[in-house]
Amino acid sequence: LEPEFGECYLIPRSLKVKNAEGKEEKKMVCVFQIGYKGWKALCLQSGNVAWLDGEVVYDDDKFSFKYGTSAFLDHEPAAVRKGKMTHFYAFATLTNGMHLFKVITGQDSEKSRTHSEEQYDWHGSTKVFSTTPKGIWAKHYAAMALRVPIKKVCAALPLTPAIEKAMQADGGSHYLQKDGTVTTISASDIEKGGEQVGERPALAAELQDTY
């Protein structure tokens, strides 16, 4: 959790949770989120990965890939990179010499952005998804999007106890009730009804330094 390591963060979120009587109350909860450095560390510590990195593809790059028995990934960045970002991928070299990669499209990254409450605007009582990225997505869109394929690479590796626990914990929260009972809130429930409070300066600085 040390911010200088940039592996994971505790994010405050405003969320409706059920109390001991089963009634919903709006509370501040602490959400555990694994950063891209954390997923990279888990991959390397698994003993199955020798090297892992992520990259962004722009519409003026030469890029092609194929999954299946004759899988390949070929990316030649343009001399001057401009235009919109079209793909994001993570590429790993396994310890047995084989390669593993996962690619997501711009549409996939936008779908990931819809999971963040910060990316919505309220028009009266109606919540509308912002077509323009906001907050940390506006400042560090590429790094936020690359977290997805890097996590997918982790998920494709042989399951280790550490990766299994990480998959279960990422984006979730354990809320302590006043009576001492613990309510577990899944990542999907948090993304559906949560509201992120502020932005961690350490996280923003890490992303800015890297991408």
C-alpha beads as a LAMMPS data file, in Angstrom:
LAMMPS data file: protein, C-alpha beads

211 atoms
210 bonds

1 atom types
1 bond types

-500.0 500.0 xlo xhi
-500.0 500.0 ylo yhi
-500.0 500.0 zlo zhi

Masses

1 110.0

Atoms # bond

1 1 1 0.000 0.000 0.000
2 1 1 2.994 2.326 0.063
3 1 1 2.161 5.028 -2.539
4 1 1 5.738 5.164 -3.838
5 1 1 5.399 1.530 -4.970
6 1 1 2.233 2.270 -6.961
7 1 1 0.951 -1.300 -6.668
8 1 1 -2.401 -0.792 -4.958
9 1 1 -4.558 1.929 -3.453
10 1 1 -7.345 2.491 -0.955
11 1 1 -10.012 4.589 -2.669
12 1 1 -12.784 6.336 -0.671
13 1 1 -16.229 5.821 -2.201
14 1 1 -19.677 7.011 -1.197
15 1 1 -21.995 4.010 -1.409
16 1 1 -25.406 2.824 -0.333
17 1 1 -24.943 -0.139 2.004
18 1 1 -27.395 -2.177 4.054
19 1 1 -27.207 -1.826 7.815
20 1 1 -27.798 -4.569 10.353
21 1 1 -31.577 -4.047 10.014
22 1 1 -31.388 -4.477 6.235
23 1 1 -32.072 -0.821 5.457
24 1 1 -29.939 1.086 2.955
25 1 1 -27.751 3.911 4.204
26 1 1 -25.283 6.101 2.351
27 1 1 -21.843 5.524 3.829
28 1 1 -18.213 6.160 3.040
29 1 1 -16.430 2.887 2.324
30 1 1 -12.829 2.020 1.579
31 1 1 -12.303 0.269 -1.768
32 1 1 -9.200 -1.764 -2.521
33 1 1 -7.889 -1.225 -6.063
34 1 1 -4.874 -2.876 -7.664
35 1 1 -2.861 -0.591 -9.952
36 1 1 -1.220 -1.678 -13.178
37 1 1 2.122 -2.022 -11.355
38 1 1 0.464 -4.375 -8.902
39 1 1 -0.871 -6.608 -11.681
40 1 1 2.553 -6.614 -13.336
41 1 1 4.167 -7.602 -10.032
42 1 1 1.669 -10.440 -9.543
43 1 1 2.402 -11.731 -13.046
44 1 1 6.164 -11.689 -12.478
45 1 1 5.863 -13.228 -9.008
46 1 1 3.743 -16.070 -10.368
47 1 1 6.875 -17.682 -11.789
48 1 1 5.235 -18.001 -15.210
49 1 1 6.182 -14.597 -16.669
50 1 1 9.666 -13.318 -17.496
51 1 1 8.596 -9.936 -18.909
52 1 1 5.393 -7.894 -19.233
53 1 1 4.539 -4.494 -20.666
54 1 1 1.611 -2.532 -22.109
55 1 1 1.260 -0.249 -25.126
56 1 1 -1.206 2.124 -26.785
57 1 1 -2.090 2.004 -30.488
58 1 1 -3.002 5.163 -32.402
59 1 1 -4.972 5.233 -35.642
60 1 1 -1.873 6.206 -37.680
61 1 1 0.181 3.252 -36.369
62 1 1 0.573 0.009 -38.300
63 1 1 -1.153 -2.579 -36.136
64 1 1 -2.541 -6.075 -36.622
65 1 1 -3.142 -9.085 -34.420
66 1 1 -4.774 -12.484 -34.460
67 1 1 -5.801 -14.940 -31.783
68 1 1 -5.910 -18.728 -32.225
69 1 1 -3.401 -21.417 -33.136
70 1 1 -1.440 -19.015 -35.361
71 1 1 -1.672 -16.027 -33.037
72 1 1 0.468 -12.952 -33.682
73 1 1 0.680 -9.312 -32.698
74 1 1 2.467 -6.746 -34.889
75 1 1 2.737 -3.078 -33.942
76 1 1 4.787 -0.428 -35.695
77 1 1 4.238 3.025 -34.145
78 1 1 4.089 5.991 -36.505
79 1 1 7.059 8.378 -36.526
80 1 1 4.777 11.130 -35.220
81 1 1 1.979 9.646 -33.183
82 1 1 -1.283 11.548 -33.347
83 1 1 -4.969 10.949 -33.817
84 1 1 -7.195 8.904 -31.563
85 1 1 -6.230 5.846 -29.548
86 1 1 -7.737 2.747 -31.159
87 1 1 -6.358 -0.206 -29.168
88 1 1 -4.578 -1.006 -25.912
89 1 1 -2.636 -4.205 -25.299
90 1 1 -0.473 -6.051 -22.808
91 1 1 2.286 -8.375 -24.003
92 1 1 4.047 -10.972 -21.864
93 1 1 6.962 -13.314 -22.443
94 1 1 6.477 -16.487 -20.441
95 1 1 9.308 -18.324 -18.737
96 1 1 8.883 -21.207 -21.195
97 1 1 9.650 -18.845 -24.093
98 1 1 6.073 -18.553 -25.336
99 1 1 4.245 -15.241 -25.703
100 1 1 0.889 -14.114 -24.351
101 1 1 -0.975 -10.959 -25.262
102 1 1 -4.382 -9.402 -24.702
103 1 1 -5.854 -6.583 -26.802
104 1 1 -8.805 -4.323 -26.108
105 1 1 -10.372 -1.756 -28.439
106 1 1 -11.308 1.842 -27.815
107 1 1 -14.883 0.645 -27.322
108 1 1 -13.692 -1.756 -24.633
109 1 1 -11.866 1.037 -22.803
110 1 1 -14.994 3.190 -22.915
111 1 1 -16.971 0.291 -21.456
112 1 1 -14.438 0.159 -18.629
113 1 1 -14.916 3.889 -18.101
114 1 1 -18.673 3.404 -17.668
115 1 1 -17.912 1.452 -14.480
116 1 1 -16.651 4.622 -12.799
117 1 1 -19.300 6.769 -11.139
118 1 1 -17.049 9.779 -11.679
119 1 1 -17.718 9.556 -15.432
120 1 1 -21.408 10.465 -15.089
121 1 1 -23.240 13.783 -14.891
122 1 1 -26.504 14.451 -13.146
123 1 1 -29.167 16.345 -15.065
124 1 1 -31.831 16.807 -12.457
125 1 1 -32.657 13.296 -11.285
126 1 1 -31.209 11.655 -14.431
127 1 1 -27.684 10.216 -14.499
128 1 1 -26.027 10.545 -17.924
129 1 1 -22.686 9.037 -19.007
130 1 1 -20.233 11.751 -20.058
131 1 1 -18.978 11.345 -23.630
132 1 1 -15.888 13.308 -22.550
133 1 1 -13.584 11.600 -20.024
134 1 1 -13.476 13.271 -16.623
135 1 1 -11.099 13.318 -13.693
136 1 1 -8.214 10.865 -13.799
137 1 1 -9.545 9.355 -17.053
138 1 1 -9.217 12.773 -18.702
139 1 1 -5.664 13.265 -17.412
140 1 1 -4.330 9.717 -17.864
141 1 1 -6.679 7.898 -20.221
142 1 1 -4.068 5.522 -21.655
143 1 1 -2.821 4.309 -18.280
144 1 1 -6.342 3.744 -16.986
145 1 1 -7.250 1.769 -20.120
146 1 1 -4.041 -0.341 -20.059
147 1 1 -4.954 -1.670 -16.635
148 1 1 -7.625 -3.794 -18.374
149 1 1 -5.451 -5.872 -20.768
150 1 1 -2.730 -6.257 -18.120
151 1 1 -5.331 -7.711 -15.760
152 1 1 -6.564 -9.976 -18.588
153 1 1 -3.027 -11.339 -19.001
154 1 1 -2.996 -12.159 -15.288
155 1 1 -6.332 -13.921 -15.621
156 1 1 -4.987 -16.052 -18.504
157 1 1 -2.060 -17.359 -16.458
158 1 1 -2.205 -20.546 -14.370
159 1 1 -4.108 -19.568 -11.244
160 1 1 -1.887 -19.004 -8.224
161 1 1 -3.236 -18.314 -4.725
162 1 1 -1.987 -14.709 -4.955
163 1 1 -3.645 -13.996 -8.323
164 1 1 -6.869 -15.692 -7.215
165 1 1 -7.060 -13.504 -4.108
166 1 1 -6.240 -10.409 -6.172
167 1 1 -9.050 -11.123 -8.652
168 1 1 -11.512 -11.486 -5.794
169 1 1 -10.348 -8.401 -3.891
170 1 1 -9.769 -5.879 -6.701
171 1 1 -12.416 -3.156 -6.627
172 1 1 -14.294 -4.596 -3.660
173 1 1 -14.797 -3.548 -0.064
174 1 1 -15.449 -5.048 3.358
175 1 1 -17.704 -2.703 5.326
176 1 1 -17.670 -2.957 9.129
177 1 1 -21.114 -2.439 10.693
178 1 1 -21.532 -0.774 14.081
179 1 1 -22.557 -4.098 15.633
180 1 1 -19.255 -5.660 14.550
181 1 1 -20.600 -7.630 11.593
182 1 1 -18.838 -7.327 8.235
183 1 1 -20.643 -6.742 4.942
184 1 1 -18.746 -7.716 1.794
185 1 1 -19.486 -5.494 -1.207
186 1 1 -18.458 -6.866 -4.599
187 1 1 -16.653 -4.794 -7.209
188 1 1 -19.658 -4.938 -9.552
189 1 1 -22.008 -3.623 -6.858
190 1 1 -19.611 -0.806 -6.024
191 1 1 -19.287 0.247 -9.658
192 1 1 -23.067 0.216 -10.071
193 1 1 -23.829 2.399 -7.097
194 1 1 -20.605 3.971 -5.912
195 1 1 -19.364 7.495 -6.146
196 1 1 -15.621 8.117 -6.101
197 1 1 -14.519 10.918 -3.803
198 1 1 -11.667 13.044 -5.053
199 1 1 -8.491 11.737 -6.662
200 1 1 -5.388 10.237 -5.100
201 1 1 -2.469 12.594 -5.937
202 1 1 0.026 9.720 -5.685
203 1 1 -1.931 7.700 -8.255
204 1 1 -2.112 10.667 -10.633
205 1 1 1.612 11.313 -10.297
206 1 1 2.429 7.644 -10.948
207 1 1 0.367 7.565 -14.127
208 1 1 1.795 10.864 -15.350
209 1 1 5.355 9.647 -14.879
210 1 1 4.696 6.412 -16.747
211 1 1 2.464 7.417 -19.663

Bonds

1 1 1 2
2 1 2 3
3 1 3 4
4 1 4 5
5 1 5 6
6 1 6 7
7 1 7 8
8 1 8 9
9 1 9 10
10 1 10 11
11 1 11 12
12 1 12 13
13 1 13 14
14 1 14 15
15 1 15 16
16 1 16 17
17 1 17 18
18 1 18 19
19 1 19 20
20 1 20 21
21 1 21 22
22 1 22 23
23 1 23 24
24 1 24 25
25 1 25 26
26 1 26 27
27 1 27 28
28 1 28 29
29 1 29 30
30 1 30 31
31 1 31 32
32 1 32 33
33 1 33 34
34 1 34 35
35 1 35 36
36 1 36 37
37 1 37 38
38 1 38 39
39 1 39 40
40 1 40 41
41 1 41 42
42 1 42 43
43 1 43 44
44 1 44 45
45 1 45 46
46 1 46 47
47 1 47 48
48 1 48 49
49 1 49 50
50 1 50 51
51 1 51 52
52 1 52 53
53 1 53 54
54 1 54 55
55 1 55 56
56 1 56 57
57 1 57 58
58 1 58 59
59 1 59 60
60 1 60 61
61 1 61 62
62 1 62 63
63 1 63 64
64 1 64 65
65 1 65 66
66 1 66 67
67 1 67 68
68 1 68 69
69 1 69 70
70 1 70 71
71 1 71 72
72 1 72 73
73 1 73 74
74 1 74 75
75 1 75 76
76 1 76 77
77 1 77 78
78 1 78 79
79 1 79 80
80 1 80 81
81 1 81 82
82 1 82 83
83 1 83 84
84 1 84 85
85 1 85 86
86 1 86 87
87 1 87 88
88 1 88 89
89 1 89 90
90 1 90 91
91 1 91 92
92 1 92 93
93 1 93 94
94 1 94 95
95 1 95 96
96 1 96 97
97 1 97 98
98 1 98 99
99 1 99 100
100 1 100 101
101 1 101 102
102 1 102 103
103 1 103 104
104 1 104 105
105 1 105 106
106 1 106 107
107 1 107 108
108 1 108 109
109 1 109 110
110 1 110 111
111 1 111 112
112 1 112 113
113 1 113 114
114 1 114 115
115 1 115 116
116 1 116 117
117 1 117 118
118 1 118 119
119 1 119 120
120 1 120 121
121 1 121 122
122 1 122 123
123 1 123 124
124 1 124 125
125 1 125 126
126 1 126 127
127 1 127 128
128 1 128 129
129 1 129 130
130 1 130 131
131 1 131 132
132 1 132 133
133 1 133 134
134 1 134 135
135 1 135 136
136 1 136 137
137 1 137 138
138 1 138 139
139 1 139 140
140 1 140 141
141 1 141 142
142 1 142 143
143 1 143 144
144 1 144 145
145 1 145 146
146 1 146 147
147 1 147 148
148 1 148 149
149 1 149 150
150 1 150 151
151 1 151 152
152 1 152 153
153 1 153 154
154 1 154 155
155 1 155 156
156 1 156 157
157 1 157 158
158 1 158 159
159 1 159 160
160 1 160 161
161 1 161 162
162 1 162 163
163 1 163 164
164 1 164 165
165 1 165 166
166 1 166 167
167 1 167 168
168 1 168 169
169 1 169 170
170 1 170 171
171 1 171 172
172 1 172 173
173 1 173 174
174 1 174 175
175 1 175 176
176 1 176 177
177 1 177 178
178 1 178 179
179 1 179 180
180 1 180 181
181 1 181 182
182 1 182 183
183 1 183 184
184 1 184 185
185 1 185 186
186 1 186 187
187 1 187 188
188 1 188 189
189 1 189 190
190 1 190 191
191 1 191 192
192 1 192 193
193 1 193 194
194 1 194 195
195 1 195 196
196 1 196 197
197 1 197 198
198 1 198 199
199 1 199 200
200 1 200 201
201 1 201 202
202 1 202 203
203 1 203 204
204 1 204 205
205 1 205 206
206 1 206 207
207 1 207 208
208 1 208 209
209 1 209 210
210 1 210 211
